[in-house]
Amino acid sequence: MINRGGAPTGGAAERTHRLVLNPTSGEADHAERVRRLAAEHGFSVVETERAGHASELAATAAADGVDLLAACGGDGTIHEVVQGLVAADALEDVTLSVIPAGTANIYASGLGIESIDDGFAAARRGTTGRLDLGVADGEPFVLSAIAGLPASASTSTSGELKERIGTLAFVIEGVQTARQFDGLEVAVDAVADGEEYIWEGEALCLLVGTLRGFTGPDEPSNAETGRLEVTVVDRLPPTDAIAEAVERRLFDRETPHVTTIEASELEVVALEDDPVRFSLDGERREYDRVEIGVRPRALRVCVGEAYASRP
Ligand SMILES: Nc1ncnc2c1ncn2[C@@H]1O[C@H](COP(=O)(O)OP(=O)(O)OP(=O)(O)O)[C@@H](O)[C@H]1O
């Protein structure tokens, strides 16, 4: 559901705006422009000085009574800001705004925000959506939990490929950079539409996303379903995996080695001694066993015009 326009909480005059700026994200050439635009739009700016700092700054903003908090950086910065808001138990009080200044900016794209100017325009317009938040082992993620591909795969995907085929672009580029990859011995136990789904074996990769289609040709995508899109790609020769991934996405055909379900919760267990390496919104984590769930529509976030006009 979309809340069109107006201040998300309180009157415009009472709103407090703050922006958490990661000056090192992307090409690291955005800080000066963002400081200027932030001032023009009535945001005070706090800047990160190290990894993890955005979470602390977000929690402080919540404690200070900020009601519109912008995260300026890439997906990792948004991840940290949301982590801080969750830690401060402030999701009901603070509206998030996204100013994309990272390398891939996948979450911003999913919200229909393609540029820094778009981000400020969305904040100014104040149209908000309530979006699902993923949770892995208690840690919130806004976009994705990906295992089996190098964490860099989630950020190295080219924009063009991503636009054409969505999530599976990660698979394709990941496979191309992971030819030496041994596969992932895992058991996946998921609940989809009240039914249990069990997968066990050697996977090439496992992708869990909050944005449905995450995100295919119909961007921007719906992240208000209360379900996670879970894709398991069997271990098979890289070229076959690519062919099947493309076939599945482009022609919407069932393919034998790529399974996609919409789950409300799942558990992933490593069947080998080594833990499974995940990338949570691009940040690296390792688990022997992890429960992944969703907090339906827990995050209030300013959306771009393209998202807001979605039927
Ligand atoms: N001042 C800082 N110095 C060094 N690292 C920082 C600083 N501020 C934040 N970071 C770290 O930068 C990392 C990358 O940030 P982010 O993901 O936002 O940008 P990106 O990788 O360029 O973009 P994307 O994820 O969209 O491809 C995060 O892991 C974050 O912890």
The ligand as a Gaussian input file, in Angstrom:
#p B3LYP/6-31G(d) Opt

LIG

0 1
 N       33.893000       6.105000       5.963000
 C       34.017000       4.831000       5.584000
 N       35.236000       4.300000       5.326000
 C       35.370000       3.036000       4.909000
 N       34.324000       2.177000       4.704000
 C       33.096000       2.649000       4.941000
 C       32.883000       3.982000       5.392000
 N       31.552000       4.174000       5.512000
 C       30.961000       3.009000       5.184000
 N       31.891000       2.089000       4.836000
 C       31.662000       0.739000       4.330000
 O       31.537000       0.825000       2.910000
 C       30.994000      -0.400000       2.457000
 C       30.386000      -0.272000       1.061000
 O       29.374000       0.610000       1.030000
 P       28.146000       0.484000       0.018000
 O       27.704000      -0.899000      -0.166000
 O       27.162000       1.465000       0.493000
 O       28.745000       1.021000      -1.355000
 P       29.159000       0.247000      -2.659000
 O       29.722000      -1.088000      -2.325000
 O       30.019000       1.186000      -3.418000
 O       27.766000       0.135000      -3.422000
 P       26.748000      -1.082000      -3.748000
 O       26.647000      -1.944000      -2.531000
 O       25.430000      -0.442000      -4.099000
 O       27.325000      -1.770000      -4.930000
 C       30.069000      -0.854000       3.549000
 O       30.466000      -2.164000       3.921000
 C       30.344000       0.110000       4.700000
 O       30.479000      -0.556000       5.929000

